[in-house]
């Protein structure tokens, strides 16, 4: 399903991670795919409140929890700076879909990275 939100469609997800050779592009690609699937789910399911949005972002967070193992296997990891970049992307997505009151910590509350 193509993204219809123009702000999201034109966004370069995880650009900082692509720009840093510490993070293998093929693993970053998987992270970008997680974020795009989150956007697709938001557009398809149209959450009406923050609780519904958080349910979607937590599912994506769980995917990133699994992805961290792939970073480690590739000689990298989701460390402090990457964690901030990824969390910034979750905040961007919430804002782009007009959930401006979303709590940054709550968006990725179940993260283990």
C-alpha positions as a LaTeX table, in Angstrom:
\begin{tabular}{lrrr}
\hline
Residue & $x$ (\AA) & $y$ (\AA) & $z$ (\AA) \\
\hline
Unk1 & 0.00 & 0.00 & 0.00 \\
Unk2 & 1.59 & 3.31 & $-1.03$ \\
Unk3 & 1.91 & 6.01 & 1.62 \\
Unk4 & $-0.58$ & 8.82 & 1.00 \\
Unk5 & 0.69 & 11.27 & 3.61 \\
Unk6 & 2.94 & 13.58 & 1.56 \\
Unk7 & 5.04 & 14.61 & 4.54 \\
Unk8 & 5.85 & 10.95 & 5.23 \\
Unk9 & 6.23 & 9.98 & 1.58 \\
Unk10 & 8.95 & 12.59 & 1.10 \\
Unk11 & 10.80 & 11.83 & 4.34 \\
Unk12 & 14.28 & 10.25 & 4.34 \\
Unk13 & 13.88 & 7.76 & 7.19 \\
Unk14 & 16.98 & 6.91 & 9.23 \\
Unk15 & 19.16 & 9.19 & 7.10 \\
Unk16 & 21.69 & 9.63 & 9.91 \\
Unk17 & 22.13 & 5.88 & 10.21 \\
Unk18 & 22.71 & 5.56 & 6.46 \\
Unk19 & 25.29 & 8.35 & 6.71 \\
Unk20 & 27.22 & 6.53 & 9.46 \\
Unk21 & 29.28 & 3.55 & 8.27 \\
Unk22 & 28.93 & 1.91 & 11.71 \\
Unk23 & 25.40 & 0.90 & 10.73 \\
Unk24 & 25.24 & $-1.59$ & 7.83 \\
Unk25 & 22.88 & $-0.32$ & 5.13 \\
Unk26 & 21.19 & $-3.69$ & 4.66 \\
Unk27 & 20.15 & $-3.72$ & 8.32 \\
Unk28 & 19.16 & $-0.04$ & 8.27 \\
Unk29 & 17.00 & $-0.90$ & 5.24 \\
Unk30 & 15.06 & $-3.29$ & 7.46 \\
Unk31 & 14.59 & $-0.56$ & 10.05 \\
Unk32 & 13.29 & 1.79 & 7.38 \\
Unk33 & 10.88 & $-0.92$ & 6.26 \\
Unk34 & 9.57 & $-1.24$ & 9.83 \\
Unk35 & 8.86 & 2.50 & 9.93 \\
Unk36 & 7.16 & 2.46 & 6.54 \\
Unk37 & 4.97 & $-0.49$ & 7.60 \\
Unk38 & 4.03 & 1.50 & 10.71 \\
Unk39 & 2.93 & 4.38 & 8.47 \\
Unk40 & 0.95 & 2.01 & 6.27 \\
Unk41 & $-0.79$ & 0.56 & 9.32 \\
Unk42 & $-1.63$ & 4.04 & 10.62 \\
Unk43 & $-3.13$ & 4.94 & 7.25 \\
Unk44 & $-5.04$ & 1.65 & 6.98 \\
Unk45 & $-6.30$ & 1.44 & 10.57 \\
Unk46 & $-6.68$ & 5.18 & 11.23 \\
Unk47 & $-6.21$ & 5.11 & 15.01 \\
Unk48 & $-8.60$ & 7.53 & 16.66 \\
Unk49 & $-6.72$ & 8.12 & 19.90 \\
Unk50 & $-3.28$ & 7.90 & 21.45 \\
Unk51 & $-3.93$ & 4.49 & 22.97 \\
Unk52 & $-4.63$ & 3.07 & 19.51 \\
Unk53 & $-1.55$ & 4.78 & 18.10 \\
Unk54 & 0.62 & 3.42 & 20.92 \\
Unk55 & $-0.58$ & $-0.10$ & 20.15 \\
Unk56 & 0.74 & 0.32 & 16.60 \\
Unk57 & 4.02 & 1.91 & 17.64 \\
Unk58 & 4.62 & $-0.81$ & 20.22 \\
Unk59 & 4.29 & $-3.46$ & 17.52 \\
Unk60 & 6.91 & $-1.59$ & 15.47 \\
Unk61 & 9.10 & $-1.25$ & 18.58 \\
Unk62 & 9.00 & $-5.02$ & 19.03 \\
Unk63 & 10.24 & $-5.37$ & 15.45 \\
Unk64 & 13.15 & $-3.04$ & 16.26 \\
Unk65 & 13.87 & $-5.16$ & 19.36 \\
Unk66 & 14.38 & $-8.13$ & 17.05 \\
Unk67 & 16.30 & $-6.04$ & 14.53 \\
Unk68 & 18.86 & $-5.08$ & 17.16 \\
Unk69 & 20.07 & $-8.69$ & 17.06 \\
Unk70 & 20.77 & $-8.29$ & 13.36 \\
Unk71 & 22.74 & $-5.13$ & 14.02 \\
Unk72 & 24.81 & $-7.01$ & 16.61 \\
Unk73 & 25.38 & $-9.93$ & 14.22 \\
Unk74 & 26.63 & $-7.40$ & 11.64 \\
Unk75 & 29.11 & $-5.88$ & 14.13 \\
Unk76 & 26.92 & $-2.94$ & 15.12 \\
Unk77 & 24.13 & $-2.24$ & 17.60 \\
Unk78 & 21.32 & 0.16 & 18.36 \\
Unk79 & 23.34 & 2.28 & 20.78 \\
Unk80 & 22.56 & 5.63 & 22.41 \\
Unk81 & 22.80 & 7.82 & 19.31 \\
Unk82 & 20.91 & 5.36 & 17.10 \\
Unk83 & 18.24 & 5.00 & 19.79 \\
Unk84 & 17.68 & 8.76 & 19.69 \\
Unk85 & 17.52 & 8.78 & 15.89 \\
Unk86 & 14.99 & 5.94 & 15.83 \\
Unk87 & 12.88 & 7.54 & 18.56 \\
Unk88 & 12.95 & 10.81 & 16.59 \\
Unk89 & 11.48 & 8.92 & 13.62 \\
Unk90 & 8.64 & 7.60 & 15.78 \\
Unk91 & 7.96 & 11.17 & 16.94 \\
Unk92 & 8.06 & 12.42 & 13.35 \\
Unk93 & 5.51 & 9.79 & 12.34 \\
Unk94 & 3.19 & 10.63 & 15.23 \\
Unk95 & 3.35 & 14.31 & 14.36 \\
Unk96 & 2.88 & 13.70 & 10.63 \\
Unk97 & $-0.36$ & 11.87 & 11.40 \\
Unk98 & $-1.49$ & 14.69 & 13.70 \\
Unk99 & $-0.82$ & 12.98 & 17.02 \\
Unk100 & 1.03 & 16.02 & 18.29 \\
Unk101 & 0.27 & 15.13 & 21.92 \\
Unk102 & 2.01 & 11.75 & 21.67 \\
Unk103 & 4.54 & 11.12 & 24.43 \\
Unk104 & 7.99 & 10.40 & 22.99 \\
Unk105 & 8.77 & 7.76 & 25.63 \\
Unk106 & 5.40 & 6.06 & 25.29 \\
Unk107 & 5.81 & 5.66 & 21.53 \\
Unk108 & 8.66 & 3.18 & 22.11 \\
Unk109 & 7.97 & 2.18 & 25.72 \\
Unk110 & 8.72 & $-1.52$ & 25.20 \\
Unk111 & 12.12 & $-1.01$ & 23.58 \\
Unk112 & 15.06 & $-3.01$ & 24.84 \\
Unk113 & 17.67 & $-1.05$ & 22.91 \\
\hline
\end{tabular}
